[in-house]
Amino acid sequence: MFTTSIPARRTVLRIGVGVAAALAAAVSLPGVAQAHISIQPAAAEPGGFSVVAFRVPNERDDASTTRVQVTMPEDQPLGSVSTTPIPGWTVKTSTRQLDQPIEMFGQQLDEVVSKVTWTATGGGIRPGQYQDFDVSLGQLPESGELVFPTLQTYSSGEKVNWNQVSADDAAEPEQPAPTLGIAAAPTAQAGTDEPTGAGAQESPAASTDDGSDLLPLAMSGAALVVSLLTALLVWRRGRPVDRAQDSPPHTLESTRT
């Protein structure tokens, strides 16, 4: 009969828990590294209007985000900037005069919104939470990208300025400014039978998914498998042996006597 002591079983269990915890920590690291203010969605169609959200995560464990101030692009002024009420927050817009008026719908505009500021009336964005701040923007340029420097203020008085723009696309700055890319919607090529519009499915060639989302999923699955195997090993080694299997089988002769 094979048995294992309680300390041995505890050691095996601790090893399994440690491996699972290490894998879980590795899975969580990419999310921590990417916890900065961003624009959702990250791209909009050119020449029109678009509703985007400034997604603001709280990166501090001992303070809440109580104020968010977004600066509109100075080199590409937007003639229309509209906000929507958000429970627990007040919103204020500031304007600026343009050196050169811009035209929108046949009108000349010499004044545009320069900043949008949200201030918490309650607890703000608490640790481990995020908040979306919706804004309608227009008219958007025909190409390029729009950069929105953003100032994040915490209840502790700390201020974080998200205003850095990297010249190298391969290296992200420490405090990147939220950026909205301008990109035309993909259209089907002439002569093809592929559907377009809301019912069309994105082709693999047009997909922007680089497969990076599969890594956290795969590591989570590995952590689950390790945990299950460890639990099974501990259970099998600690299971009592069926003593009926140790007794010799009855022979035909013994049953006749």
N, C-alpha and C positions, 0 to 999 in steps of 0.2 A: 504494500500500500504506500503510495507516494503522498507525503504530506509536506507542508511548509509552515514555518513558524509565523506567528503574528507579526513580529518585527520585520521579517522578510517581506510579508505581504504589504506592510505599510511602506517599506522602501520602494517596492515596485510601484505602488499607487502614487507615491510622491514623485517618482520619476515621470510617470505619465502626466500628472498634473503640471509638472514643471515644463515638460515639452509642449503641452497644449497652451500654457500661459505664454511661453516664448513665441509660439506661432501666432497667437492672438495679438501680442504686442507688435510683432512684425507687420501684421495686417493693418493695425491702426496707425502705423507711422506715416504712410502716404497722406492720410486725411489730416494729420496734424501739420505736416509740412505745407499743405495747400490751404490752410485756414486763413485766408485773407479776403478782403472785400473784393467782390467781383460783380459783373453785370450778367444777368440772366434774362434772355439768352445772350450769348456772347457775340452774335452777329445779327444784322438786320438788313432788309432789302433797301437798295439805294433810292433816293429821290422822293420818298414818301414820309409817312408818319409811322412810328412804332412805339409800343408800350414795353418798357423794359423795367427790370427790378434791380436795384442796388442791394445785393445780398451782403449783410453785415453780420459776421459771426463775432461772438465775444471770446477773446483770446486770453482773458485773465481769470484766475481761480478765486481772486479775492476782491473783485470789483465788477460793476455792471457798466455797460455802455449807456450813457445818458444823452449823448449829442452826436449827430452825424451831419457834417456839412459837405456838400458836393459842389464843386466848382465846374461850371460849364466850360466847354472848350473856347479859348480866346481866339484861336486862329481860324476857327470855323463856327461862327456864331449861329445859334439856332433861333429862328423867329418864333417858335412856339414851344413852350415848356409848361406842362400842366401837371399838377399833383392830385392826389386823391386822399381823403381822410384816412388816418390810421389810428385805431383805438390806442389810447395811452401815449399819444404823441401829438405835438403841435408842429405845424409846418410854416415856414416863412421864406419868401423869395426876395432876393435883392436884384436890382437892375443896374445896367451900365449903358453909357452912351457910346455909340459906334462912331469911329472916325469916318467910315464909309458906309452909307446905308445899304441894306440888303433888300432884295425884292422877294415878296411872297404873295402869291395870288394877285399879282398886279399892283400891290401896294409897296411903298417904300418904308422900310422900318429903320429908324435910327436909334432905337432902344431895345435891348433884349435882356432876358434874365441872365444874371451872372452867377448867382449862387442859390442853392436850395438848402435850407437848414431844418433838420428835424430835432426837436428837443423833447425828452421824455417827461411826462407829467406824473409818472408813477415809478415803478422799479426799473424801467428800461430793459435792456437786453442782459439777462442774467448769465452767469457762468454756465457754459455748456449749451447755450441757446444761440439762435440767430434770428434776424428780422429782415424781411423784404420790404423795401421802400419803392413803390411803383411810381414811374414817371412816364408821361407821354412826351415824345420828342419829335420835332419836325421843323422844317423839311430837312431830311437827311441828305448829305452829299451823295454824289454819284459813285464815289469810290473812296478808298483809303480807310481810315479809322478815326474814331473820336476818343480822346483821352479825357478822363474826368478825375482830376486830383480830389482826394477825399480826406477830410480830417475827422478822426474818431476820438471822442473824448470819453474818459471813464469817470466813474463816481469818485475815484481816488484823486482826481485832478490830472492824471496822466493823459497826454495827448499823443496820438500816433498819426503821422502824416503819410498817407498812402499816395505818393506823388512821383515815384521813380519810374522811368521808362528805360528799358534796356535796349542798347544798340544791337545786341546779339540775341537773336530769337532763341538760341539754344540755352542761354543762361538767364534765368529769371532773377530780377533784383530782390533785395530783402523786403522792400515795402513797395510792391508794384502798384501803379495807379490803375483803377478799373478802366478797361478799354473795350469799346464797342467796334467791332469790325463791320465794314460795309461790304456785303456780298450779294450778288444777284441770285435769285432762286434758280436751282437747276431745272433745265427744260429738256424734254425728249428731243432727240435728233430727228430731222426730217426723214420720212420714209420708213420709220419704225412703227410698230404697232403697240409700243409701250404706252400705258395709260399715264395721264397727267392729272394734276390737280390733287384734291384731297384724298382720292382713292388710290393714288399711285404709291407704290412701295419703293423705298430707296434701294438702289442697286448697290452691290458690294463695292463697285468702283467709286460711287459717289459718297459712300459712307465716310464719316470723319472719325469713326472709332478705330483707334490704333491697336486695340487689343489690350490696353493697359488695365482695363477694368477686370480682365480675367484673372490677373495675378492675385488680388485680394480674395476672390472667390475660390481659387484653387488652394490657397494657403488655409482658408477657413475649412475647406473640405478635408485637407490633410490633418488639421488639428482635431477635427471630429473623428477621423479614422483612428488616429493615435489614441485618443481618449477611449474609444470603444474597444480597441484591442487590449489596452491596459486593463480596463474593467473586466474583460473576458478572461484574461490571464489570471487576474487575482481571484476571480470566481472559481475557475477550474482548479487552481491550486488549493483553494480553501474548501472545496466541496468534499463532504465525507464519502468514503468509498462504500459502495453497496456490498455489504458482507455476504449477501446471498450468493454473490459471484465467487466467494472464496471457498464455499463448501463443495465437496466433490459431487459430481453428478450421480444420480441413482441409476444403477444398472438394472437390466431386465431381470437378472437372477435375484437381486435383492428384493424386487417387488413381488416375486413368486413365493417367497418363504413366509 
